[in-house]
């Protein structure tokens, strides 16, 4: 919020941009990605290189159309803009999750935790994903009968 307040005091365009960004976030919370994307496009007309708008627009586009490669490119472009913020990694991870890329999503979330180790949104997404334990016998495939049996025994022994 402080970043938005700093922008709002800079110029009328910055104030309108901050207002549009807040409005888009409200639409996102209501699970209305098409409306949020429309508002974010208007905000990008005022400040075309804002990494937060680019990232949220990519997330909205992914929510609306899960096959959109352009959406992921927007999220990645926001990161390459030089602003390595945990929120941008979180949006990229969510976009990968929506497209079914669990491995890439996990990598984005872990990178976001490097930027901000206590980021609640990223920690929540990782918990939702479910963190798997390492295979008991790493030399064997995860689905091998020996690993599956050892995993079940380990799970039974850890239960209270």
C-alpha positions in Angstrom: 0.0 0.0 0.0 2.8 2.4 0.7 4.1 2.0 -2.8 0.6 3.0 -4.1 0.5 6.0 -1.7 3.9 7.2 -3.0 2.6 6.9 -6.6 -0.6 8.7 -5.7 1.2 11.8 -4.4 3.4 12.0 -7.5 0.9 13.0 -10.2 -2.8 12.7 -11.2 -1.9 9.8 -13.6 -0.2 8.0 -10.8 -3.2 8.5 -8.6 -5.5 7.1 -11.3 -3.1 4.2 -11.8 -3.1 3.3 -8.1 -6.9 3.6 -8.0 -7.3 1.3 -11.0 -4.8 -1.2 -9.4 -6.9 -1.3 -6.2 -10.1 -1.8 -8.2 -8.5 -4.7 -10.1 -7.5 -6.4 -6.9 -11.1 -6.1 -5.6 -12.3 -7.9 -8.8 -9.6 -10.5 -8.3 -10.7 -11.2 -4.8 -14.3 -11.6 -6.1 -13.0 -14.1 -8.6 -13.9 -12.0 -11.6 -10.7 -12.2 -13.8 -12.2 -10.7 -16.9 -13.3 -7.5 -15.1 -9.9 -7.4 -13.3 -8.1 -7.8 -16.7 -10.1 -5.0 -18.2 -9.2 -2.6 -15.4 -5.6 -3.7 -15.4 -5.3 -3.0 -19.2 -6.6 0.6 -18.5 -4.0 0.9 -15.7 -1.3 -0.3 -18.1 -2.2 2.5 -20.5 -1.2 5.0 -17.8 2.0 3.2 -16.8 2.9 0.6 -19.4 5.9 -0.9 -17.6 4.5 -1.4 -14.1 5.6 -4.9 -13.1 2.7 -5.4 -10.6 0.1 -4.6 -13.3 1.8 -6.9 -15.8 1.9 -9.7 -13.2 -1.7 -9.4 -12.1 -2.8 -9.1 -15.7 -1.0 -12.4 -16.5 -2.6 -14.1 -13.6 -6.1 -12.8 -14.6 -5.5 -14.0 -18.2 -4.5 -17.4 -16.9 -7.6 -17.6 -14.7 -9.8 -16.7 -17.7 -8.0 -18.9 -20.3 -5.8 -21.6 -18.8 -4.1 -22.3 -22.1 -2.8 -18.8 -22.6 1.0 -18.7 -23.2 0.8 -14.9 -23.4 -0.3 -14.8 -19.8 2.8 -16.6 -18.5 5.0 -14.3 -20.6 3.4 -11.3 -18.9 4.2 -12.7 -15.5 7.8 -13.5 -16.6 8.2 -10.1 -18.2 7.2 -8.5 -14.8 10.0 -10.4 -13.1 12.5 -9.4 -15.8 11.6 -5.7 -15.3 14.1 -5.8 -12.5 11.6 -6.0 -9.6 12.2 -9.3 -7.9 9.3 -9.1 -5.5 7.8 -12.1 -3.8 4.4 -11.1 -5.0 5.5 -11.4 -8.6 6.8 -14.9 -8.0 3.6 -15.8 -6.3 1.5 -14.7 -9.3 3.8 -16.6 -11.6 3.5 -19.7 -9.5 -0.3 -19.4 -9.4 -0.4 -19.0 -13.2 1.8 -22.2 -13.6 -0.5 -24.1 -11.2 -3.6 -23.0 -13.2 -2.0 -24.3 -16.3 -1.0 -27.6 -14.6 2.7 -27.0 -14.3 3.2 -28.0 -10.7 7.0 -28.3 -10.9 7.4 -24.8 -12.4 4.9 -23.5 -9.9 6.9 -25.0 -7.0 10.1 -23.4 -8.4 8.5 -20.0 -8.7 7.2 -20.3 -5.1 10.6 -21.3 -3.8 12.2 -18.4 -5.6 9.6 -16.1 -4.1 10.5 -17.4 -0.6 14.1 -16.4 -1.3 13.0 -12.9 -1.8 10.7 -12.9 1.2 10.9 -16.0 3.5 7.8 -15.1 5.5 5.5 -14.4 2.6 2.1 -15.8 3.7 0.6 -16.1 0.3 3.5 -18.2 -1.0 3.5 -20.4 2.1 -0.2 -20.9 1.8 0.1 -21.9 -1.9 2.9 -24.4 -1.0 0.7 -25.9 1.7 -2.2 -26.3 -0.7 0.1 -28.0 -3.2 1.2 -30.5 -0.6 4.9 -31.0 -0.1 6.0 -34.5 -0.8 8.7 -36.2 1.2 11.7 -37.6 -0.6 11.5 -41.2 -1.8 12.7 -43.7 0.9 15.0 -45.3 -1.7 16.2 -42.5 -4.0 17.8 -44.8 -6.4 14.4 -46.4 -7.2 11.5 -44.6 -8.9 8.9 -43.0 -6.6 6.2 -45.4 -7.8 8.3 -48.5 -7.2 6.7 -51.0 -4.8 9.6 -50.8 -2.3 9.3 -47.0 -2.1 5.5 -47.1 -1.7 5.7 -49.8 1.0 8.4 -48.0 2.9 6.4 -44.7 2.6 3.3 -46.3 4.1 5.3 -47.8 7.0 7.0 -44.5 7.6 3.6 -42.8 7.6 2.1 -45.3 10.0 5.1 -45.0 12.4 4.7 -41.2 12.5 1.0 -41.2 13.4 0.2 -40.4 17.1 
